[in-house]
Amino acid sequence: MKNKIISIALQNWIPKIFSFLIALFIVLSVRFMNVNDRVVTLPLDVVLPENYQAVSLVPETIDVVITGPDSIIYLVDPAEIEAKADFSSVSGPGIERVPVMLEYRDDIYTRDGLVVSASPSSVRILFEEM
């Protein structure tokens, strides 16, 4: 009886292992592909230089994309995220581009596998001398 069970288990072992690997791949892909984006609009704190004035429009808001599992991204409080663009180092007239810096408690987001990014990731403003 014991030999019969072993012989049945070992019979056609290549298709059985192949089927198991395909099933494992499907389970893992469904588990890890359940990643979504949540887009929230936040106020943008723009620091302007003292000796130059902005000629183009200064953006007041920025979109922040929170990427992660669907069950967690809607638990994030957007009020805990601050967006800032610092143009204080502008040294001459013309178009300047600076990255948007996001400030938040890093441990909350990285612990749960969330990624927070700004969209667009940089801001451009045209300056001229005062």
C-alpha positions in Angstrom: 0.0 0.0 0.0 2.8 2.4 0.9 4.7 1.6 -2.3 1.6 2.3 -4.4 1.2 5.8 -2.9 4.9 6.6 -3.5 4.8 5.3 -7.1 1.7 7.4 -7.8 3.3 10.5 -6.3 6.5 10.0 -8.4 4.7 9.1 -11.6 4.8 12.1 -14.0 6.7 14.2 -11.6 7.9 16.8 -14.2 4.3 18.0 -15.1 3.4 18.0 -11.4 6.4 20.2 -10.4 5.7 22.5 -13.5 2.0 22.8 -12.4 3.1 23.6 -8.9 5.5 26.4 -10.1 2.8 27.9 -12.3 0.3 27.9 -9.4 2.9 29.5 -7.1 3.6 32.2 -9.7 -0.1 33.0 -10.0 -0.5 33.3 -6.2 2.5 35.5 -5.8 1.6 37.8 -8.8 -1.9 38.3 -7.4 -0.5 39.0 -4.0 2.1 41.5 -5.1 0.2 43.1 -8.0 -2.5 44.4 -5.6 -0.6 47.8 -5.6 -2.6 50.9 -6.3 -2.1 54.7 -6.4 -3.9 57.4 -4.5 -3.5 60.9 -5.7 -4.1 63.8 -3.3 -3.7 67.5 -4.0 -1.7 69.4 -1.3 -0.7 73.0 -0.9 2.8 73.8 -2.1 4.9 76.1 0.1 7.1 78.1 -2.4 10.1 80.0 -0.9 10.9 82.8 -3.3 14.3 84.7 -3.5 14.6 88.2 -2.0 16.3 90.0 -5.0 14.1 88.6 -7.8 10.4 88.5 -8.5 8.5 85.7 -10.2 7.2 86.7 -13.6 5.5 83.4 -14.4 2.7 81.8 -12.3 3.8 80.4 -8.9 2.1 77.0 -8.3 0.0 76.9 -5.2 -0.7 73.1 -5.1 1.0 69.9 -6.1 -0.3 66.3 -6.6 1.2 63.8 -4.2 1.0 60.1 -5.3 0.8 57.5 -2.5 1.6 54.0 -3.9 1.0 50.8 -2.0 -1.6 48.2 -1.1 -5.2 49.3 -1.5 -6.0 48.4 2.1 -3.4 50.9 3.5 -3.2 53.8 1.1 -6.5 55.2 2.2 -5.5 55.1 5.8 -2.8 57.7 5.2 -3.7 61.2 6.4 -2.6 63.7 3.7 -2.4 66.4 6.3 0.8 64.8 7.6 2.6 65.4 4.3 4.1 68.9 3.5 5.3 69.9 0.1 8.0 72.6 -0.4 9.8 74.2 -3.3 12.8 76.3 -2.2 13.9 79.0 -4.8 16.0 81.0 -2.2 19.3 80.0 -3.9 18.3 81.7 -7.3 21.4 83.7 -8.4 20.2 85.4 -11.6 17.2 86.1 -13.8 15.7 83.4 -16.0 13.9 80.1 -15.6 14.8 78.1 -12.5 13.8 74.6 -11.7 13.9 73.1 -8.2 12.7 69.7 -7.0 9.6 69.4 -4.8 10.6 68.2 -1.4 8.1 66.2 0.6 8.3 66.1 4.4 6.6 63.4 6.3 7.4 60.8 9.0 9.4 58.3 7.0 9.0 55.4 9.4 5.2 55.3 8.9 5.4 54.9 5.2 8.4 52.6 4.7 7.2 50.2 7.4 4.0 49.4 5.5 5.7 49.4 2.1 4.2 52.7 0.9 5.9 55.0 -1.6 5.2 58.8 -1.6 6.2 61.0 -4.5 5.3 64.4 -6.0 3.8 64.8 -9.4 5.5 66.7 -11.0 8.7 66.1 -9.2 10.0 69.6 -9.9 8.7 73.2 -10.3 9.8 75.8 -12.8 9.4 79.6 -12.3 10.7 82.5 -14.5 12.4 85.2 -12.5 13.5 88.7 -13.3 15.4 91.4 -11.2 13.4 93.7 -9.1 
